[in-house]
Amino acid sequence: QVQLVESGGGLVQPGGSLKLSCAASENIFSIYRMGWYRQAPGKQRELVATITNGGSTTYTDSVKGRFTITRDNAKSTMYLQMNSLKPEDTAVYYCNGADAFGSGIYPWGQGTQVTVSS
């Protein structure tokens, strides 16, 4: 069973940047699609961005042009570069494999808290 550990969150001012990392316990090359998700207080978890093992990416509209998802299969690591952060980006961010419906495949990790506030 793949275990996922997210890191890199923190407190940042509006307009700032953060880079999140996702480390997997097993080689992720075989996982076709990986995704970053987030869950804000009182809201459902949402899929923010996905990347296939071939490098194709998708983004939810609210982060397009601001967030960039990448993956390093050799290191079994995935990243989310977040720029021009907004208060509405505040959430706990999670990584996971993503099935065809965008649902997470593996047990959820602890996530990493991102807080955007002045």
N, C-alpha and C positions, 0 to 999 in steps of 0.2 A: 504494500500500500504506500503510495507516494505521500510523503509529508512535506508540507510547504511552510516556509517561514518568511514573513514579511518584515522589512525594516526600512528605516530612512524617514519615517514620519517626524513631525514636530510642529512647533508653533512658528508661523511665518506671517508677515504683514501682507496685506493685499498688494498684489503686483509682484510679489516675491516668487521664488522658485524652490522646488524640492525635487529630489530624485529618489524614488522608491526602488527597493530591490526585493526580489523574490528568489529564495534559494530552495531548490528541490532536493529531496533525499535520494532521488534516482535520476538517471539520465532522462531528460525531458525531450530528447530528439524525437522519440516515438509518439509523443503527444501532439496530435495534429494541430490543435488550436489551444492556445493559452489565453487567459484573460485577466484583466484587472477589474475588480468590482469595488463598490463602495456602499456604505450604509450610513446614512445620516440619522441622527436621533429622531425617533418616531416615524421613520420612513423605511420602506422595503429596500433590500439590497438591490443595487442596479449594476448592470454591466456597463463599464466605462470604455474599455478598449479591448480589442483582441488582436492576436498575431498568430499566423499559421507557421508551421515549421519551414515553410518556403518563404516567409517574410511578408506575406500579405497582411495588411492591417485594416481594422475598422475602428471607428470612434463614435461614441454617442455625440449628438449634435452640440451639446453644451460644452464639450471640451475640444472640439475640432479646432485646429490651429494653435492650440495652447499646450496640449499633452502629446507626448511621443512615446509609443511603446516599442521596445526592442527586446530581443532575446539572444542569449549566447548559449547555444545548445551544448557546446563543448564544456562549458562551465555549469551547465544545468541551472542557469540563472536567467531571470527576466527582469526588465527594468521599466519604470514609468517616469519619464522626465516631465515634470509639471511646471509650466511657466505661466506668468501673468495670473497668478492664483487669485481667486475671488472668495469672499466669505461663504458663498454657497457651495464651495468645494470642500468645506469642512465635513469630515466623515471619517469613519474607520475604513481603511483600504485593505482589500484582500486580493490574493492571487489564487488562481485555480486553473485546472484544465477546463475547457468550455466545450460542451456538447453542441450538437447542431441547433439546439434551441437556446443556447446561451446559458444554460444551467451549469453549475459547477459539477465536476466529475468526482473529485476527491473530498475527503473530510476537510472542513474549513480550518485554517490556522487561526492564530490569535489576532491577526491583522495588525496594522500600524495606524496610529491616530494622526490625522492631519488636521490642524486647526489654523484657519486663516482669520486673523483678527488684528486690529490695530490697538 
